[in-house]
């Protein structure tokens, strides 16, 4: 999946991404980099609103998993189950969110469970950057449901 395809997917399927002005800089199975401008994400202090920062961080982490699942043709519904967000510094302009690939062992365990049980859970991180410095970090637990997964509920 290339950056243009991922950006189109995000804007078409997650309207908030378009409203926040999210652009995809890089989209590979090794790294996803998103960027967003200040203007649609501004707060009362002329910095990035915490909810916007968190949303872009979640989008980056989700996108990393989506790109990797797509590259392996592992169709699934991918959702976030829980997350923690640490805000390290205010961001007063365009910022980025970077999500690097999970380790090979973590990815293998996740995809094996998804294929065997129809559901897989994985922890994915992303880091926010502003002016070349870390400004925040997200740790999210994501759940992927395979095409044939049937809930017990």
C-alpha positions in Angstrom: 0.0 0.0 0.0 1.4 3.4 -0.9 0.9 6.7 0.9 -1.7 8.0 -1.5 -3.8 4.8 -1.2 -3.6 4.8 2.6 -4.6 8.5 2.7 -7.5 7.9 0.4 -8.6 5.0 2.5 -8.4 7.0 5.8 -10.3 10.0 4.3 -13.0 7.8 2.8 -13.5 5.5 5.7 -12.6 7.6 8.7 -14.0 11.1 8.0 -12.3 12.6 11.1 -8.9 12.0 9.3 -10.0 14.3 6.5 -11.5 16.9 8.9 -8.2 17.0 10.9 -6.2 17.4 7.6 -4.2 14.2 8.1 -1.8 13.4 5.3 0.2 10.2 4.8 3.9 10.8 4.4 5.1 7.1 4.5 3.1 3.9 4.4 5.1 0.7 4.3 5.1 -2.6 6.3 8.0 -1.2 8.3 6.8 2.4 9.1 3.8 4.6 8.8 4.2 8.4 9.1 1.2 10.7 9.3 1.2 14.5 9.5 -1.5 17.0 10.5 -1.6 20.8 10.6 -2.3 23.0 13.6 -5.3 24.9 12.2 -8.1 22.2 12.3 -6.6 20.8 15.5 -6.0 23.9 17.5 -7.0 24.5 21.1 -7.6 27.6 23.2 -3.8 27.9 23.9 -2.9 27.9 20.2 -1.4 24.4 20.4 -2.7 21.1 19.2 -5.8 19.9 21.1 -5.1 16.8 23.1 -8.0 14.9 21.5 -6.6 15.6 18.0 -3.1 14.5 19.1 -4.5 11.3 20.5 -6.6 10.7 17.4 -3.7 11.1 15.0 -1.5 8.8 17.2 -4.3 6.2 17.1 -4.6 6.6 13.3 -0.9 6.0 12.9 -0.9 2.9 15.0 -4.0 1.6 13.4 -2.6 2.3 9.9 0.6 0.4 10.6 -1.5 -2.7 11.4 -3.8 -2.1 8.5 -0.9 -1.8 6.1 0.7 -5.0 7.4 -2.5 -7.0 7.4 -3.3 -5.8 3.8 0.3 -6.7 2.6 -0.3 -10.3 3.9 -3.9 -10.4 2.5 -5.3 -11.0 5.9 -8.7 -9.4 5.6 -10.1 -8.4 9.0 -12.0 -5.8 10.9 -9.4 -3.9 13.0 -10.5 -1.9 16.0 -8.8 -0.3 19.0 -9.8 -1.8 22.3 -7.9 0.5 24.7 -5.0 2.9 24.8 -2.9 5.2 26.9 -1.5 8.5 25.7 1.4 10.4 27.2 1.7 14.0 26.3 5.4 15.1 26.5 5.4 18.6 25.1 3.0 21.1 23.5 2.8 21.2 19.7 2.3 24.7 18.2 2.3 23.7 14.5 2.3 20.8 12.0 3.1 17.6 13.8 3.7 14.0 12.8 2.8 10.6 14.2 5.2 7.7 13.5 4.3 4.0 14.0 7.1 1.4 13.5 6.4 -2.2 12.8 6.0 -4.6 15.7 8.7 -7.1 16.3 8.7 -10.2 14.1 7.8 -12.4 17.1 4.9 -10.2 18.2 3.6 -10.0 14.6 3.9 -13.7 14.0 2.0 -14.5 17.2 -0.7 -12.0 16.3 -1.3 -13.3 12.8 -1.1 -16.9 13.8 -3.9 -16.4 16.4 -5.9 -14.4 13.9 -5.7 -17.2 11.3 -6.3 -20.0 13.8 -9.0 -18.4 16.1 -10.4 -15.7 13.8 -9.4 -13.1 16.4 -6.0 -11.6 17.3 -4.9 -8.9 19.8 -1.8 -6.8 19.5 -0.2 -3.8 21.2 1.0 -1.1 18.8 2.7 2.1 19.6 3.1 5.4 17.9 5.2 8.5 18.7 4.2 12.1 18.1 6.9 14.5 16.9 7.0 18.3 16.8 10.0 20.2 15.4 12.1 17.0 15.4 11.4 16.2 19.1 9.1 13.6 20.7 5.9 15.3 21.9 3.7 12.3 22.8 3.5 8.6 22.8 0.5 6.2 22.4 0.3 2.6 23.4 -2.8 0.9 22.0 -4.2 -2.5 22.2 -5.9 -3.4 18.9 -8.2 -6.4 18.0 -8.5 -7.9 14.6 -11.6 -10.0 13.7 -11.2 -12.4 10.8 -13.9 -12.6 8.1 -15.5 -15.6 9.6 -15.3 -14.6 13.3 -18.5 -15.3 15.2 -18.8 -13.6 18.6 -20.0 -15.7 21.5 -22.2 -12.8 22.7 
